[in-house]
Each structure stands twice: as structure tokens, then as C-alpha cells.
Amino acid sequence: MIKYIKKIQKRDIIILAIAFVFGFFVVVQSRSFRNANEIFIRDMQSNIFQEIKILKEKNENLRKETVDLEGTLSQLKDQNQALGAIKDQIDKYKKLDGGAPVFGSGISVELTGSITTPWATDFINELFNSGAQTVAINGIRITNKTIGFDTLPKGQIVLNGSILSSPYVFDAIGDSSTLTKTLELPNGILSRIKSAFKDLKAEITPKEVIHME
């Protein structure tokens, strides 16, 4: 009987020991799993925050690139406008100095009769003041290189060494309507020159194309 009790006690002790060890491993495993789960969650949160940060940085970079592109486009637009203005000025100077042939619509004014050098000068100035881009008289283009008018002893008009004679043909490139209206104003240049030279005849002809070398 005593031997049987000892066997039971020994068996119980072994069972208790096994149970204790097993329980310890369960607790340790549970803690390890909980720690691993916390690490996983923390890593997930960290990754999410990192991704959000990356997205924010990318969006910020895109915004900066957009601003830079808009600035570049604005500069290009301004540069194109500036280049266009410069080109217009170059074309204007070429027209003034006769550096290139020009053509365009305008008017042709033919004065038949005698006029003097001062009146020829006034007539050309009136055409320019009325908006003419380029003016020529008897095929001689007026530029900033033009020497100017002169008068010979017999009253002939001289321009750039060439003697001009009637009919005097003034070609002007510009808005034909504006040029014509200005010339035909009461007390305008045509009215005054006709008063000065009673036999003078004047004829204005709109031209679709006037070519000047």
C-alpha cells in the first residue's frame, strides 16, 4: 500500500512538472506572439507613414515642377513677345533705311503741273504724318539715307541727284482710306497746294499692291 502511494505521488509530481513546463512555454509563446504582433503593427504604421511622407514629397515635387513649368512658359511667352517687338522694330528700321524691298497696299497720288521743292517736302511729310509706312516720289523711295530735296536755278526739283519732273507721283504704303481722308481734309495739304498752283491737277488712286525697292 505504501509503495502504491509512493508511485502515485511520483506520477503526480511528474505530471505537475510537465504541466508546469508546458504552461511556461504557452505563456512565453503567447508573449512572443503578442510582441511579434506589436512589432508587425508598428512596422505597418511606420510603412504607412513612410508612404504618406513619400506621397507628400512627390506631390510637393510635382507642384514645384508645375510652378517651374508655368514660369518657363510665361518667360517663353514674354520672350516671344519681346522677340516679336524687336522683329517689328527691325522691320520698321529696314523700311526706313531702305535695307529691304517693301510692298503693301496704299495709295498713289499723281500731281500734274508745276510745284516747288517746299511743297513736295510738305506733301511727303503729310503722308508720313497720316500713317504712311513708306513713301516714294517718282519711283525714288524716301529713307533715312535720303539726302534731301534741292532746287536747280530753273526751279526743277532734285532728289538724291535725280531731277524730278511732272507728273509727280507720290506712292505711299499704308491704310488707303486713312491716307485719302487726311489728304482731302478741308484746308488739308491738297486744298492748300491747289490754292498755291491754280493749274495743278491731283488724282488719288487706291492700290492693292505697291512695291518699292
CORBEL-V365100 format. One record per helix or strand. SS is the DSSP state (H for helix, E for strand). FROM is the first residue (numbers start at 0). TO is the last residue. If there is no record, write none. Layout:
ss=SS from=FROM to=TO
ss=SS from=FROM to=TO
This chain:
ss=H from=1 to=96
ss=E from=101 to=111
ss=H from=116 to=128
ss=E from=133 to=136
ss=E from=139 to=141
ss=E from=148 to=150
ss=E from=156 to=158
ss=E from=161 to=163
ss=E from=167 to=172
ss=H from=175 to=182
ss=H from=188 to=195
ss=E from=200 to=211
